[in-house]
Amino acid sequence: MHEHELTKNALAKGQVLMVCTSCHSVGDRKDTGVWLSEVAVPYYIFRDNGYDVTICSINGGEVPVDQAGLSDAEKKSHPELAHFLVDDAAMLQLRNSVPLASVKEPPAYACVFLAGGHGAMGDMPNNPELARVVGEMARLGHLVAAVCHGPAGLLGVKDAEGKPLVAGKTVACFTPAEEEKTGAAASMPFQLEAKLKELGANVRCEGVDEENAVRDTFLVTGQNHNSSARVASLVLEALSVHPAAPGAAIVGHAAGAVAEA
């Protein structure tokens, strides 16, 4: 149990909306989904620092999980993952995630966090609901974070002037070398790094599996699952300097349903 985790009745500093894929099949990958450590690690970092977390997905309901991300090695590298899997409240949210379309007031959240996994390459790019939620957050200067394949969810988002949200921004994402290592490169519909560059982003890369996270104004991105903790920490650093303005209260999400008052 995390010693400083929010209790049921604690007053949170704010809310984080964690968006996951609903896609379990991309190309030849028929058993993919979210890479769960990219949910579990930031989930506990945010909660341990006073922020409540709502797990959301593109379609709502049970979030598909890439079984390759549940290996013993992954649990050893990220103890939060093992804890998440036996955390009833966390797993309840994962099995009953909020549908993205039900998020009517994005500015009520201090941050929208896009988790990765190969599934994100299937249903996050150019998704109209995701573009709505992320675009509204960005136009108001609220924090948007994405890790690994999560930046695929930024591809269809425009800024207030109608330009790609990532144009001129320094970002990190899963690299071609890392994609080759997974053996799934040929199954992907496009190369994420190349697509971000096409839209005018400055993509900052490090070595395979190395921690790499960057913040550029309201946008925080990370290269891979090993960067999840740093992405969450950069979000917390930003919030400590410029706390999110109070938004509408959000309740009821522990059972997978959001009611925004």
C-alpha positions as CSV (number, residue, x, y, z in Angstrom):
1,M,0.0,0.0,0.0
2,H,1.3,3.4,-0.8
3,E,1.7,5.3,2.5
4,H,0.7,8.7,1.1
5,E,-2.0,7.5,-1.3
6,L,-5.2,9.5,-1.1
7,T,-7.8,8.1,1.2
8,K,-11.4,7.7,0.1
9,N,-12.5,11.0,1.7
10,A,-9.4,13.1,1.1
11,L,-9.7,16.4,-0.7
12,A,-7.6,16.1,-3.9
13,K,-5.5,19.0,-5.2
14,G,-6.9,18.4,-8.6
15,Q,-7.9,15.8,-11.1
16,V,-5.9,14.0,-13.8
17,L,-7.7,12.3,-16.8
18,M,-5.7,9.3,-17.9
19,V,-6.7,8.3,-21.4
20,C,-6.1,4.8,-22.7
21,T,-6.6,3.0,-25.9
22,S,-9.6,0.8,-26.6
23,C,-7.8,-1.0,-29.4
24,H,-6.5,-4.6,-29.0
25,S,-5.6,-5.2,-32.6
26,V,-3.2,-3.2,-34.8
27,G,-2.0,-4.8,-38.1
28,D,-0.7,-8.3,-37.2
29,R,-0.8,-7.5,-33.5
30,K,-4.0,-9.1,-32.3
31,D,-3.3,-9.1,-28.6
32,T,-2.1,-5.5,-27.9
33,G,-3.7,-2.6,-26.0
34,V,-2.3,-0.3,-23.3
35,W,1.2,-0.9,-21.9
36,L,0.1,-1.1,-18.3
37,S,3.1,0.3,-16.5
38,E,2.5,3.5,-18.4
39,V,-0.8,3.7,-16.5
40,A,0.3,2.3,-13.1
41,V,3.5,4.3,-12.6
42,P,1.9,7.8,-13.2
43,Y,-1.3,6.7,-11.4
44,Y,0.5,6.3,-8.1
45,I,2.8,9.3,-8.6
46,F,-0.2,11.5,-9.1
47,R,-2.2,10.0,-6.2
48,D,0.7,10.0,-3.8
49,N,1.1,13.7,-4.5
50,G,-2.5,14.6,-3.9
51,Y,-4.1,14.3,-7.3
52,D,-7.1,12.1,-8.0
53,V,-7.0,10.0,-11.3
54,T,-9.8,9.1,-13.6
55,I,-9.1,6.3,-16.0
56,C,-10.7,7.0,-19.4
57,S,-10.6,5.2,-22.7
58,I,-11.5,5.9,-26.3
59,N,-14.7,3.8,-26.2
60,G,-15.1,3.3,-22.4
61,G,-15.5,0.0,-20.6
62,E,-12.7,-2.5,-20.2
63,V,-9.3,-1.3,-21.3
64,P,-7.3,-3.9,-23.4
65,V,-3.9,-4.7,-21.9
66,D,-0.9,-5.8,-23.8
67,Q,0.1,-9.1,-22.1
68,A,3.7,-8.6,-23.0
69,G,3.7,-5.6,-20.6
70,L,2.9,-7.9,-17.7
71,S,6.1,-9.9,-17.6
72,D,8.0,-10.6,-14.4
73,A,10.8,-8.4,-15.7
74,E,8.4,-5.5,-16.2
75,K,6.9,-6.0,-12.7
76,K,10.4,-6.0,-11.3
77,S,11.4,-2.8,-13.1
78,H,8.2,-1.1,-12.2
79,P,6.9,-2.3,-8.8
80,E,3.9,0.0,-9.2
81,L,2.6,-2.4,-11.9
82,A,2.5,-5.3,-9.5
83,H,0.7,-3.2,-7.0
84,F,-1.8,-1.9,-9.5
85,L,-2.8,-5.4,-10.5
86,V,-3.9,-6.2,-7.0
87,D,-5.3,-2.8,-6.3
88,D,-9.1,-3.3,-6.4
89,A,-10.0,0.3,-6.9
90,A,-7.4,0.8,-9.7
91,M,-8.5,-2.4,-11.5
92,L,-12.1,-1.4,-11.2
93,Q,-11.4,1.8,-13.1
94,L,-9.4,-0.1,-15.7
95,R,-12.3,-2.6,-16.2
96,N,-14.9,0.2,-16.2
97,S,-13.1,3.1,-17.8
98,V,-15.0,6.3,-18.6
99,P,-15.8,6.7,-22.3
100,L,-14.0,9.8,-23.7
101,A,-17.2,11.2,-25.2
102,S,-18.6,11.5,-21.6
103,V,-15.9,14.1,-20.7
104,K,-17.9,17.3,-21.3
105,E,-15.7,19.7,-19.4
106,P,-12.0,19.0,-20.1
107,P,-10.8,22.1,-18.2
108,A,-12.1,20.5,-15.0
109,Y,-8.9,18.5,-15.1
110,A,-5.5,19.7,-14.2
111,C,-3.9,17.4,-16.8
112,V,-4.9,15.0,-19.6
113,F,-2.4,12.1,-19.7
114,L,-2.3,9.9,-22.8
115,A,-0.9,6.4,-22.0
116,G,0.8,4.4,-24.7
117,G,1.0,0.8,-25.9
118,H,0.6,-0.3,-29.5
119,G,-3.1,0.0,-29.3
120,A,-2.8,3.7,-29.2
121,M,-1.6,3.6,-32.8
122,G,-4.9,2.1,-33.8
123,D,-7.5,4.4,-32.3
124,M,-5.8,7.6,-31.0
125,P,-4.6,9.3,-34.2
126,N,-7.2,11.8,-35.6
127,N,-9.8,10.6,-33.1
128,P,-12.4,13.5,-33.0
129,E,-13.2,13.1,-29.3
130,L,-9.6,13.0,-28.3
131,A,-8.9,16.1,-30.5
132,R,-11.8,17.9,-28.8
133,V,-10.6,17.1,-25.3
134,V,-6.9,17.7,-25.9
135,G,-7.5,20.7,-28.0
136,E,-9.6,22.4,-25.4
137,M,-7.1,21.7,-22.7
138,A,-4.2,23.1,-24.9
139,R,-6.1,26.2,-25.9
140,L,-6.6,27.1,-22.2
141,G,-3.0,26.3,-21.4
142,H,-3.9,23.3,-19.3
143,L,-1.3,20.5,-19.2
144,V,-1.3,17.7,-21.8
145,A,1.0,14.7,-21.3
146,A,1.7,11.7,-23.4
147,V,4.2,8.8,-23.2
148,C,5.6,6.2,-25.6
149,H,2.9,5.7,-28.3
150,G,0.5,8.2,-26.5
151,P,1.8,11.1,-28.6
152,A,-0.2,9.4,-31.5
153,G,-3.2,11.1,-29.8
154,L,-1.7,14.5,-30.6
155,L,-1.6,14.0,-34.3
156,G,-5.1,15.2,-35.1
157,V,-5.2,18.1,-32.7
158,K,-5.1,21.7,-33.9
159,D,-4.2,24.9,-32.0
160,A,-6.4,28.0,-31.8
161,E,-5.1,29.1,-35.2
162,G,-5.9,25.8,-36.9
163,K,-2.2,24.6,-37.0
164,P,-1.1,21.2,-35.8
165,L,-0.8,21.3,-32.0
166,V,2.7,19.8,-32.1
167,A,4.1,22.3,-34.7
168,G,7.2,24.0,-33.3
169,K,7.0,21.9,-30.1
170,T,9.9,19.8,-28.8
171,V,8.5,16.3,-28.1
172,A,9.6,12.8,-27.3
173,C,8.0,9.6,-28.5
174,F,8.7,5.9,-29.2
175,T,11.5,5.7,-31.6
176,P,12.0,3.6,-34.8
177,A,14.8,1.7,-33.1
178,E,12.5,0.8,-30.2
179,E,9.8,-0.2,-32.6
180,E,12.2,-2.6,-34.4
181,K,13.2,-4.1,-31.0
182,T,9.5,-4.9,-30.3
183,G,9.2,-6.8,-33.6
184,A,6.0,-4.9,-34.3
185,A,7.4,-2.3,-36.7
186,A,5.8,-3.9,-39.8
187,S,2.4,-4.0,-38.1
188,M,2.2,-0.3,-37.3
189,P,0.2,1.9,-39.7
190,F,2.9,4.5,-39.7
191,Q,6.1,5.6,-37.9
192,L,5.1,7.9,-35.1
193,E,8.4,9.8,-35.0
194,A,8.1,10.5,-38.8
195,K,4.5,11.6,-38.5
196,L,5.2,14.1,-35.7
197,K,8.1,15.5,-37.7
198,E,5.8,15.9,-40.8
199,L,3.6,18.1,-38.6
200,G,6.5,20.3,-37.6
201,A,7.4,18.8,-34.3
202,N,11.0,18.8,-33.1
203,V,11.4,15.2,-31.9
204,R,14.1,14.6,-29.3
205,C,15.3,11.0,-29.1
206,E,17.6,9.1,-26.8
207,G,18.8,5.5,-26.9
208,V,16.6,2.4,-26.8
209,D,14.7,2.1,-23.5
210,E,16.5,5.1,-22.1
211,E,14.5,7.6,-19.9
212,N,13.7,10.7,-22.0
213,A,11.0,13.2,-21.1
214,V,10.6,16.8,-22.1
215,R,8.2,19.7,-21.3
216,D,7.5,22.4,-23.8
217,T,5.1,25.0,-22.4
218,F,1.8,23.0,-21.7
219,L,3.0,19.8,-23.4
220,V,4.9,17.0,-21.6
221,T,6.0,14.0,-23.5
222,G,8.1,10.9,-22.9
223,Q,9.8,8.4,-25.2
224,N,9.0,5.0,-23.7
225,H,7.6,3.2,-20.6
226,N,10.8,3.9,-18.7
227,S,10.0,7.6,-19.1
228,S,6.5,7.4,-17.5
229,A,7.7,8.5,-14.0
230,R,9.7,11.4,-15.4
231,V,6.7,12.6,-17.4
232,A,4.5,12.5,-14.3
233,S,7.1,14.3,-12.3
234,L,7.4,17.1,-14.9
235,V,3.6,17.5,-14.8
236,L,3.7,17.8,-11.0
237,E,6.6,20.4,-11.3
238,A,4.5,22.4,-13.7
239,L,1.4,22.2,-11.5
240,S,3.4,23.3,-8.4
241,V,4.5,26.5,-10.2
242,H,1.2,27.2,-12.0
243,P,-1.6,25.2,-10.3
244,A,-4.6,24.6,-12.5
245,A,-7.5,26.9,-11.9
246,P,-10.4,25.4,-10.0
247,G,-12.7,23.5,-12.4
248,A,-16.0,21.8,-12.1
249,A,-16.1,19.1,-9.4
250,I,-15.8,15.6,-10.8
251,V,-17.2,12.7,-8.8
252,G,-18.2,9.1,-9.2
253,H,-15.3,8.1,-11.4
254,A,-14.1,5.3,-9.1
255,A,-16.8,3.0,-10.6
256,G,-16.0,4.2,-14.1
257,A,-18.6,6.9,-14.5
258,V,-18.0,10.6,-14.5
259,A,-20.5,13.2,-13.3
260,E,-19.3,16.7,-13.8
261,A,-21.2,19.2,-11.7
